[in-house]
Amino acid sequence: MNGVSMSPTKRCAAAVLAGVVLALTGAMGGGCVKNAATGRSQLALMSKSEELSLGAQAQPQLVQEFGGKVSDTALQAYVTDIGKKLAAQTEADNPGLPWEFTFLNSDVINAFALPGGKVFITRGLASQMKDEAELAHVLGHEVGHVTARHTNERMSQAIGAQILAGAAGAAARNQKIAEVANNASQIVLLSYSRDQESEADSLGMRYMTRAGWDPAGAEGVMKILINASQGQRPPEMLATHPNPELRLERVRKELSTVYLGVANTPKYLRNEERFRTQFLTRLRALRAQEGMSEERATRIALGSIGPSGSWCAHCAAEERKGTEELQAAVQAGASVRTNVNANAKIGTLSGGFDDSVGLHAP
Protein backbone atom coordinates (compact mmCIF):
# COMPACT_ATOMS: atom_id res chain seq x y z
CA MET A 1 0.00 0.00 0.00
CA ASN A 2 2.53 2.55 -1.19
CA GLY A 3 4.87 1.56 1.62
CA VAL A 4 2.26 1.74 4.39
CA SER A 5 1.68 -1.54 6.21
CA MET A 6 -1.68 -1.86 7.93
CA SER A 7 -3.13 -4.59 10.09
CA PRO A 8 -6.56 -5.97 9.10
CA THR A 9 -8.10 -4.18 12.10
CA LYS A 10 -6.58 -0.82 11.16
CA ARG A 11 -7.52 -1.33 7.52
CA CYS A 12 -11.10 -2.04 8.46
CA ALA A 13 -11.16 0.91 10.82
CA ALA A 14 -9.98 3.18 8.03
CA ALA A 15 -12.60 1.76 5.70
CA VAL A 16 -15.27 2.54 8.27
CA LEU A 17 -14.87 6.13 7.10
CA ALA A 18 -17.17 5.18 4.26
CA GLY A 19 -19.41 3.22 6.60
CA VAL A 20 -19.91 6.27 8.82
CA VAL A 21 -21.22 8.19 5.85
CA LEU A 22 -23.59 5.35 5.02
CA ALA A 23 -24.80 5.16 8.59
CA LEU A 24 -25.53 8.88 8.65
CA THR A 25 -27.72 8.48 5.58
CA GLY A 26 -29.54 5.48 7.03
CA ALA A 27 -28.17 3.25 4.27
CA MET A 28 -25.92 0.92 6.23
CA GLY A 29 -26.37 -2.56 4.79
CA GLY A 30 -23.37 -4.07 6.55
CA GLY A 31 -20.21 -2.89 8.24
CA CYS A 32 -16.99 -4.28 9.66
CA VAL A 33 -17.50 -7.98 10.30
CA LYS A 34 -15.20 -10.83 11.26
CA ASN A 35 -14.91 -13.42 8.51
CA ALA A 36 -15.06 -17.06 9.67
CA ALA A 37 -12.84 -18.30 6.83
CA THR A 38 -10.04 -15.75 7.13
CA GLY A 39 -10.32 -14.78 10.79
CA ARG A 40 -9.91 -11.11 9.92
CA SER A 41 -12.24 -8.12 10.01
CA GLN A 42 -13.44 -6.75 6.69
CA LEU A 43 -15.73 -4.08 5.34
CA ALA A 44 -18.87 -5.71 3.91
CA LEU A 45 -21.59 -3.27 2.88
CA MET A 46 -23.64 -5.97 1.16
CA SER A 47 -25.61 -8.40 3.28
CA LYS A 48 -25.35 -12.13 2.64
CA SER A 49 -28.84 -12.14 1.14
CA GLU A 50 -27.75 -9.41 -1.28
CA GLU A 51 -24.71 -11.49 -2.21
CA LEU A 52 -26.96 -14.46 -2.97
CA SER A 53 -29.25 -12.31 -5.10
CA LEU A 54 -26.35 -10.74 -6.98
CA GLY A 55 -24.77 -14.11 -7.75
CA ALA A 56 -28.03 -15.66 -8.91
CA GLN A 57 -28.80 -12.71 -11.18
CA ALA A 58 -25.34 -12.46 -12.72
CA GLN A 59 -24.77 -16.20 -13.29
CA PRO A 60 -26.79 -16.63 -16.53
CA GLN A 61 -25.15 -13.56 -18.07
CA LEU A 62 -21.67 -14.92 -17.49
CA VAL A 63 -22.54 -18.41 -18.74
CA GLN A 64 -23.79 -16.87 -21.99
CA GLU A 65 -20.85 -14.50 -22.36
CA PHE A 66 -18.36 -17.35 -21.97
CA GLY A 67 -19.92 -19.55 -24.64
CA GLY A 68 -22.32 -21.52 -22.45
CA LYS A 69 -21.67 -24.74 -20.58
CA VAL A 70 -19.60 -27.62 -21.91
CA SER A 71 -22.14 -29.92 -23.56
CA ASP A 72 -20.82 -33.16 -22.05
CA THR A 73 -22.87 -33.69 -18.87
CA ALA A 74 -20.32 -36.18 -17.52
CA LEU A 75 -17.64 -33.47 -17.58
CA GLN A 76 -19.98 -31.04 -15.86
CA ALA A 77 -20.72 -33.66 -13.22
CA TYR A 78 -17.00 -34.30 -12.68
CA VAL A 79 -16.35 -30.63 -11.98
CA THR A 80 -19.42 -30.35 -9.77
CA ASP A 81 -18.47 -33.41 -7.72
CA ILE A 82 -15.05 -32.00 -6.87
CA GLY A 83 -16.45 -28.56 -6.18
CA LYS A 84 -19.13 -29.85 -3.81
CA LYS A 85 -16.56 -31.83 -1.83
CA LEU A 86 -14.49 -28.67 -1.42
CA ALA A 87 -17.48 -26.55 -0.44
CA ALA A 88 -18.34 -29.09 2.27
CA GLN A 89 -15.01 -28.27 3.95
CA THR A 90 -15.70 -24.56 4.34
CA GLU A 91 -16.33 -22.73 7.60
CA ALA A 92 -19.42 -21.60 9.54
CA ASP A 93 -22.60 -21.61 7.44
CA ASN A 94 -20.76 -21.58 4.09
CA PRO A 95 -21.40 -25.29 3.31
CA GLY A 96 -25.09 -24.38 3.15
CA LEU A 97 -24.67 -21.84 0.36
CA PRO A 98 -26.34 -22.74 -2.97
CA TRP A 99 -23.04 -23.80 -4.50
CA GLU A 100 -22.93 -24.30 -8.28
CA PHE A 101 -19.85 -25.25 -10.29
CA THR A 102 -20.03 -24.47 -14.00
CA PHE A 103 -17.66 -25.86 -16.64
CA LEU A 104 -17.59 -23.18 -19.34
CA ASN A 105 -17.25 -23.92 -23.05
CA SER A 106 -14.45 -21.41 -23.58
CA ASP A 107 -10.86 -22.03 -24.62
CA VAL A 108 -9.49 -18.98 -22.83
CA ILE A 109 -7.73 -19.68 -19.54
CA ASN A 110 -9.86 -18.45 -16.68
CA ALA A 111 -11.71 -19.27 -13.49
CA PHE A 112 -13.78 -16.97 -11.32
CA ALA A 113 -16.57 -16.88 -8.76
CA LEU A 114 -19.68 -14.89 -7.97
CA PRO A 115 -20.85 -14.04 -4.47
CA GLY A 116 -23.10 -16.64 -2.94
CA GLY A 117 -21.37 -19.76 -4.27
CA LYS A 118 -21.37 -19.59 -8.08
CA VAL A 119 -18.01 -20.90 -9.34
CA PHE A 120 -16.81 -21.11 -12.96
CA ILE A 121 -13.85 -22.68 -14.74
CA THR A 122 -13.15 -22.72 -18.48
CA ARG A 123 -12.20 -25.79 -20.44
CA GLY A 124 -9.19 -23.80 -21.65
CA LEU A 125 -7.75 -23.86 -18.14
CA ALA A 126 -8.86 -27.40 -17.26
CA SER A 127 -7.32 -28.81 -20.44
CA GLN A 128 -3.85 -27.68 -19.30
CA MET A 129 -4.02 -29.69 -16.07
CA LYS A 130 -2.40 -33.04 -15.50
CA ASP A 131 -4.27 -34.32 -12.44
CA GLU A 132 -7.30 -33.92 -10.23
CA ALA A 133 -5.40 -32.12 -7.47
CA GLU A 134 -4.73 -29.21 -9.83
CA LEU A 135 -8.43 -28.97 -10.66
CA ALA A 136 -9.24 -29.15 -6.95
CA HIS A 137 -6.94 -26.26 -6.20
CA VAL A 138 -8.42 -23.97 -8.86
CA LEU A 139 -11.94 -24.71 -7.66
CA GLY A 140 -10.84 -24.43 -4.03
CA HIS A 141 -9.23 -21.08 -4.76
CA GLU A 142 -12.51 -19.77 -6.19
CA VAL A 143 -14.43 -21.23 -3.25
CA GLY A 144 -12.02 -19.26 -1.10
CA HIS A 145 -12.96 -16.02 -2.84
CA VAL A 146 -16.58 -16.74 -1.95
CA THR A 147 -15.99 -17.65 1.70
CA ALA A 148 -13.63 -14.70 2.16
CA ARG A 149 -16.31 -12.44 0.60
CA HIS A 150 -13.70 -10.76 -1.57
CA THR A 151 -16.14 -9.36 -4.14
CA ASN A 152 -18.18 -7.79 -1.35
CA GLU A 153 -15.00 -6.31 0.06
CA ARG A 154 -13.89 -4.78 -3.25
CA MET A 155 -17.36 -3.45 -4.05
CA SER A 156 -17.55 -1.94 -0.57
CA GLN A 157 -14.30 -0.12 -1.26
CA ALA A 158 -15.73 1.17 -4.55
CA ILE A 159 -18.85 2.39 -2.77
CA GLY A 160 -16.73 4.10 -0.14
CA ALA A 161 -14.65 5.85 -2.79
CA GLN A 162 -17.79 7.10 -4.52
CA ILE A 163 -19.23 8.37 -1.25
CA LEU A 164 -16.08 10.24 -0.32
CA ALA A 165 -16.04 11.70 -3.82
CA GLY A 166 -19.40 13.28 -3.09
CA ALA A 167 -22.05 10.69 -3.87
CA ALA A 168 -24.91 10.21 -1.42
CA GLY A 169 -24.47 7.10 0.71
CA ALA A 170 -27.74 5.30 -0.04
CA ALA A 171 -27.62 6.17 -3.73
CA ALA A 172 -24.00 5.07 -4.14
CA ARG A 173 -24.56 1.74 -2.42
CA ASN A 174 -27.77 0.83 -4.23
CA GLN A 175 -26.47 2.05 -7.59
CA LYS A 176 -23.30 -0.02 -7.30
CA ILE A 177 -25.20 -3.24 -6.52
CA ALA A 178 -27.64 -2.58 -9.39
CA GLU A 179 -24.82 -1.81 -11.85
CA VAL A 180 -22.97 -5.02 -11.13
CA ALA A 181 -26.14 -7.12 -11.15
CA ASN A 182 -27.04 -5.75 -14.59
CA ASN A 183 -23.52 -6.06 -16.00
CA ALA A 184 -22.08 -9.31 -14.71
CA SER A 185 -18.77 -8.89 -16.54
CA GLN A 186 -17.94 -6.14 -14.03
CA ILE A 187 -17.53 -8.85 -11.41
CA VAL A 188 -15.07 -10.74 -13.62
CA LEU A 189 -13.20 -7.48 -14.18
CA LEU A 190 -13.01 -6.75 -10.47
CA SER A 191 -9.33 -7.10 -9.71
CA TYR A 192 -8.39 -8.57 -6.37
CA SER A 193 -5.47 -7.30 -4.35
CA ARG A 194 -2.30 -9.32 -3.81
CA ASP A 195 -3.29 -10.20 -0.26
CA GLN A 196 -6.76 -11.33 -1.33
CA GLU A 197 -5.26 -13.56 -4.05
CA SER A 198 -2.78 -15.01 -1.59
CA GLU A 199 -5.63 -15.54 0.85
CA ALA A 200 -7.64 -17.44 -1.80
CA ASP A 201 -4.60 -19.57 -2.67
CA SER A 202 -4.22 -20.50 1.00
CA LEU A 203 -7.91 -21.22 1.44
CA GLY A 204 -7.88 -23.37 -1.70
CA MET A 205 -5.02 -25.42 -0.27
CA ARG A 206 -6.84 -25.70 3.05
CA TYR A 207 -10.08 -26.95 1.51
CA MET A 208 -8.44 -29.41 -0.90
CA THR A 209 -6.35 -30.91 1.89
CA ARG A 210 -9.37 -31.27 4.16
CA ALA A 211 -11.17 -33.03 1.29
CA GLY A 212 -8.24 -35.41 0.75
CA TRP A 213 -6.36 -33.94 -2.23
CA ASP A 214 -2.64 -33.30 -2.27
CA PRO A 215 -2.05 -29.56 -1.69
CA ALA A 216 0.98 -29.78 -4.00
CA GLY A 217 -1.57 -29.53 -6.81
CA ALA A 218 -1.41 -25.78 -6.19
CA GLU A 219 2.18 -25.76 -7.41
CA GLY A 220 1.13 -27.33 -10.71
CA VAL A 221 -1.51 -24.66 -11.22
CA MET A 222 1.02 -21.88 -10.77
CA LYS A 223 3.29 -23.52 -13.34
CA ILE A 224 0.38 -23.59 -15.82
CA LEU A 225 -0.13 -19.86 -15.33
CA ILE A 226 3.58 -19.14 -15.68
CA ASN A 227 3.67 -21.12 -18.93
CA ALA A 228 0.57 -19.33 -20.19
CA SER A 229 2.04 -15.93 -19.37
CA GLN A 230 4.82 -16.53 -21.93
CA GLY A 231 2.37 -16.46 -24.86
CA GLN A 232 2.02 -13.59 -27.32
CA ARG A 233 -1.38 -12.87 -25.84
CA PRO A 234 -1.37 -13.59 -22.08
CA PRO A 235 -4.62 -15.20 -20.89
CA GLU A 236 -7.39 -13.03 -19.54
CA MET A 237 -6.92 -14.47 -16.06
CA LEU A 238 -3.58 -12.70 -15.77
CA ALA A 239 -5.27 -9.33 -16.35
CA THR A 240 -6.86 -9.63 -12.92
CA HIS A 241 -4.50 -11.97 -11.10
CA PRO A 242 -1.04 -11.00 -9.88
CA ASN A 243 2.35 -12.33 -10.94
CA PRO A 244 2.22 -16.17 -11.05
CA GLU A 245 5.92 -16.43 -10.18
CA LEU A 246 5.28 -14.59 -6.93
CA ARG A 247 2.30 -16.80 -6.20
CA LEU A 248 4.40 -19.91 -6.87
CA GLU A 249 6.95 -18.74 -4.29
CA ARG A 250 4.21 -18.27 -1.70
CA VAL A 251 2.66 -21.66 -2.48
CA ARG A 252 6.02 -23.41 -2.12
CA LYS A 253 6.65 -21.69 1.18
CA GLU A 254 3.28 -22.87 2.48
CA LEU A 255 3.92 -26.41 1.24
CA SER A 256 7.22 -26.50 3.12
CA THR A 257 5.74 -25.19 6.37
CA VAL A 258 1.98 -25.56 6.84
CA TYR A 259 1.78 -28.73 4.74
CA LEU A 260 5.14 -30.26 5.58
CA GLY A 261 4.61 -34.02 5.79
CA VAL A 262 1.31 -33.74 3.90
CA ALA A 263 2.21 -32.64 0.38
CA ASN A 264 3.42 -35.31 -2.03
CA THR A 265 2.47 -38.17 0.27
CA PRO A 266 0.36 -41.21 -0.72
CA LYS A 267 -2.32 -40.36 1.84
CA TYR A 268 -3.41 -37.33 -0.17
CA LEU A 269 -4.74 -37.81 -3.69
CA ARG A 270 -3.53 -36.61 -7.08
CA ASN A 271 -5.79 -39.01 -9.06
CA GLU A 272 -3.77 -38.53 -12.23
CA GLU A 273 -5.00 -41.68 -13.95
CA ARG A 274 -8.65 -41.04 -13.08
CA PHE A 275 -8.37 -37.47 -14.31
CA ARG A 276 -6.76 -38.55 -17.56
CA THR A 277 -9.24 -41.30 -18.41
CA GLN A 278 -12.49 -39.81 -17.12
CA PHE A 279 -11.88 -36.14 -17.79
CA LEU A 280 -9.11 -35.24 -20.24
CA THR A 281 -9.93 -38.05 -22.68
CA ARG A 282 -13.59 -37.01 -22.81
CA LEU A 283 -12.64 -33.35 -23.17
CA ARG A 284 -10.35 -34.10 -26.11
CA ALA A 285 -13.04 -36.25 -27.73
CA LEU A 286 -15.48 -33.37 -27.37
CA ARG A 287 -13.07 -31.03 -29.11
CA ALA A 288 -12.59 -33.54 -31.91
CA GLN A 289 -16.36 -33.68 -32.40
CA GLU A 290 -16.37 -29.90 -32.73
CA GLY A 291 -13.66 -30.08 -35.38
CA MET A 292 -10.96 -28.35 -33.34
CA SER A 293 -7.52 -29.88 -33.24
CA GLU A 294 -5.79 -30.32 -29.90
CA GLU A 295 -2.92 -28.17 -31.17
CA ARG A 296 -5.21 -25.26 -32.02
CA ALA A 297 -7.06 -25.55 -28.71
CA THR A 298 -3.76 -25.46 -26.83
CA ARG A 299 -2.54 -22.46 -28.82
CA ILE A 300 -5.75 -20.60 -28.01
CA ALA A 301 -5.50 -21.49 -24.34
CA LEU A 302 -1.87 -20.39 -24.14
CA GLY A 303 -2.60 -17.14 -25.94
CA SER A 304 -0.57 -17.55 -29.14
CA ILE A 305 -3.76 -17.01 -31.17
CA GLY A 306 -7.09 -15.46 -30.35
CA PRO A 307 -10.19 -17.62 -29.92
CA SER A 308 -12.19 -17.24 -33.12
CA GLY A 309 -15.71 -16.01 -32.54
CA SER A 310 -15.57 -16.19 -28.76
CA TRP A 311 -16.22 -13.41 -26.29
CA CYS A 312 -13.55 -12.76 -23.69
CA ALA A 313 -14.42 -10.37 -20.89
CA HIS A 314 -10.91 -9.40 -19.84
CA CYS A 315 -9.43 -9.50 -23.34
CA ALA A 316 -12.25 -7.37 -24.69
CA ALA A 317 -11.80 -4.93 -21.86
CA GLU A 318 -8.10 -4.62 -22.61
CA GLU A 319 -8.87 -3.95 -26.27
CA ARG A 320 -11.34 -1.23 -25.26
CA LYS A 321 -8.83 0.69 -23.16
CA GLY A 322 -9.16 4.39 -23.69
CA THR A 323 -12.71 4.07 -24.98
CA GLU A 324 -15.77 5.42 -23.27
CA GLU A 325 -16.97 1.90 -22.46
CA LEU A 326 -13.90 1.01 -20.41
CA GLN A 327 -13.84 4.42 -18.77
CA ALA A 328 -17.44 3.88 -17.71
CA ALA A 329 -16.54 0.48 -16.28
CA VAL A 330 -13.72 2.01 -14.28
CA GLN A 331 -15.93 4.85 -13.08
CA ALA A 332 -18.45 2.24 -11.98
CA GLY A 333 -15.75 0.68 -9.86
CA ALA A 334 -14.81 -2.30 -12.01
CA SER A 335 -11.42 -2.10 -10.39
CA VAL A 336 -10.82 -0.03 -7.32
CA ARG A 337 -7.69 0.81 -5.45
CA THR A 338 -8.28 2.03 -1.94
CA ASN A 339 -5.15 3.76 -0.77
CA VAL A 340 -5.36 4.46 2.95
CA ASN A 341 -2.50 6.46 4.45
CA ALA A 342 -1.81 7.43 8.04
CA ASN A 343 -4.43 10.16 7.81
CA ALA A 344 -7.05 7.68 6.56
CA LYS A 345 -7.41 9.42 3.19
CA ILE A 346 -8.91 7.22 0.51
CA GLY A 347 -7.48 7.42 -2.99
CA THR A 348 -8.71 6.94 -6.52
CA LEU A 349 -10.29 4.42 -8.81
CA SER A 350 -7.78 2.47 -10.87
CA GLY A 351 -8.26 0.39 -13.99
CA GLY A 352 -6.58 -3.02 -14.00
CA PHE A 353 -4.69 -4.83 -11.27
CA ASP A 354 -2.46 -2.60 -9.17
CA ASP A 355 -0.08 -4.73 -7.15
CA SER A 356 0.62 -1.83 -4.82
CA VAL A 357 -2.71 -2.61 -3.18
CA GLY A 358 -1.85 -4.18 0.12
CA LEU A 359 -4.80 -5.97 1.44
CA HIS A 360 -5.95 -11.67 -3.42
CA ALA A 361 -5.78 -14.85 -7.71
CA PRO A 362 -7.12 -18.38 -10.19
Secondary structure as GFF3:
##gff-version 3
##sequence-region A 1 362
A	DSSP	alpha_helix	8	24	.	.	.	ID=ss1
A	DSSP	beta_strand	31	34	.	.	.	ID=ss2
A	DSSP	beta_strand	41	44	.	.	.	ID=ss3
A	DSSP	alpha_helix	48	65	.	.	.	ID=ss4
A	DSSP	alpha_helix	73	87	.	.	.	ID=ss5
A	DSSP	three_ten_helix	94	96	.	.	.	ID=ss6
A	DSSP	beta_strand	100	104	.	.	.	ID=ss7
A	DSSP	beta_strand	111	114	.	.	.	ID=ss8
A	DSSP	beta_strand	118	122	.	.	.	ID=ss9
A	DSSP	alpha_helix	123	126	.	.	.	ID=ss10
A	DSSP	alpha_helix	132	147	.	.	.	ID=ss11
A	DSSP	alpha_helix	150	164	.	.	.	ID=ss12
A	DSSP	alpha_helix	169	182	.	.	.	ID=ss13
A	DSSP	alpha_helix	185	188	.	.	.	ID=ss14
A	DSSP	alpha_helix	194	210	.	.	.	ID=ss15
A	DSSP	alpha_helix	217	228	.	.	.	ID=ss16
A	DSSP	alpha_helix	237	240	.	.	.	ID=ss17
A	DSSP	alpha_helix	244	257	.	.	.	ID=ss18
A	DSSP	alpha_helix	272	275	.	.	.	ID=ss19
A	DSSP	pi_helix	276	280	.	.	.	ID=ss20
A	DSSP	alpha_helix	281	289	.	.	.	ID=ss21
A	DSSP	alpha_helix	294	301	.	.	.	ID=ss22
A	DSSP	alpha_helix	313	319	.	.	.	ID=ss23
A	DSSP	alpha_helix	324	331	.	.	.	ID=ss24
###
